Amino acid sequence: MTQPTPIPRDGRPRLLDLFCCAGGAATGYQRAGFAVTGVDIVDRSARYPFTFRQGDALTVLAGLIASGEIAAYSAIHASPPCQDKCALTVGTNQAMGWGGDHVDLVAPTRELLEATGLPYVIEQPDGKADVRKDITLCGEMFGLGVLRHRNFELGRWTAAKPRHVKHRGYVRGWRHGVYRDGPYVAAYGKGGGKATVPEMQQAMGIHWTDVHEELTEAIPPAFSQWLGRALLDHLDAGQVAA
Ligand SMILES: C[S@@+](CC[C@H](N)C(=O)[O-])C[C@H]1O[C@@H](n2cnc3c(N)ncnc32)[C@H](O)[C@@H]1O
């Protein structure tokens, strides 16, 4: 039988944010009501807004399971790097030497997440065939200046799929020799009309980092705030005071 989730003393359930980068996802979960701890292999401590631990996400998670410390958490979010088989890194980019050599971390991440017994979320961009599209979110659902479609696999919990809303126009920039203007910016890469750092910050609602790579990797906090609220609704059913 599943044990009820204890509520920590500060009243906020704890969420472990694996592959956290500068905390786009983390910020949405925090706004939804979670106390967030992030893990990244790169030292992001200068900009990650919450408790940060540097290390390999799978090693840290395996350690938390082995020690039993995972019991302090109510849920886990994971954004394994998407370089393997991702639409953003095949085609031209693969020809440039990216995409083929990267280790796919999704399967081993999922295996460990299952072992925790906790509800979890795995996030990937469109084009990753090996993540279930239980939920797909788009910036237009939240009135953002990016589309940034992201798929979310929900493990050990479910949420109703939101309706995908009609886009207002094009993503600004050059594609296949054609320049289009539009209400959205491309928050990845450089050149060809893609967003500047201030434009990415504005479009995604991320103002605590100005590092181009971190903005390029982030999901808008609005996405994870939506997921976090649904996750809290799910947890509410089984919670008891610690
Ligand atoms: C797609 S980004 C995560 C974006 C984040 N969810 C956000 O919304 O800001 C992936 C992150 O995984 C980190 N990373 C790559 N391999 C890792 C590993 N083995 N363990 C921990 N972090 C890793 C990268 O440094 C990068 O910051």
The ligand as an ORCA input file, in Angstrom:
! r2SCAN-3c Opt
* xyz 0 1
  C      17.547     20.895    -20.475
  S      18.590     21.501    -19.187
  C      17.442     21.646    -17.861
  C      16.604     22.910    -17.884
  C      15.823     23.169    -16.625
  N      14.799     22.172    -16.397
  C      15.151     24.537    -16.673
  O      13.928     24.605    -16.878
  O      15.867     25.537    -16.503
  C      19.575     20.095    -18.820
  C      20.610     20.295    -17.731
  O      21.180     19.011    -17.438
  C      22.491     19.216    -16.990
  N      23.157     17.906    -17.048
  C      23.659     17.237    -18.110
  N      24.095     16.015    -17.742
  C      23.860     15.922    -16.396
  C      24.068     14.891    -15.437
  N      24.595     13.711    -15.780
  N      23.689     15.119    -14.173
  C      23.147     16.313    -13.798
  N      22.930     17.320    -14.668
  C      23.277     17.125    -15.953
  C      23.041     20.297    -17.886
  O      24.132     20.952    -17.253
  C      21.803     21.194    -18.049
  O      21.857     22.237    -17.127
*
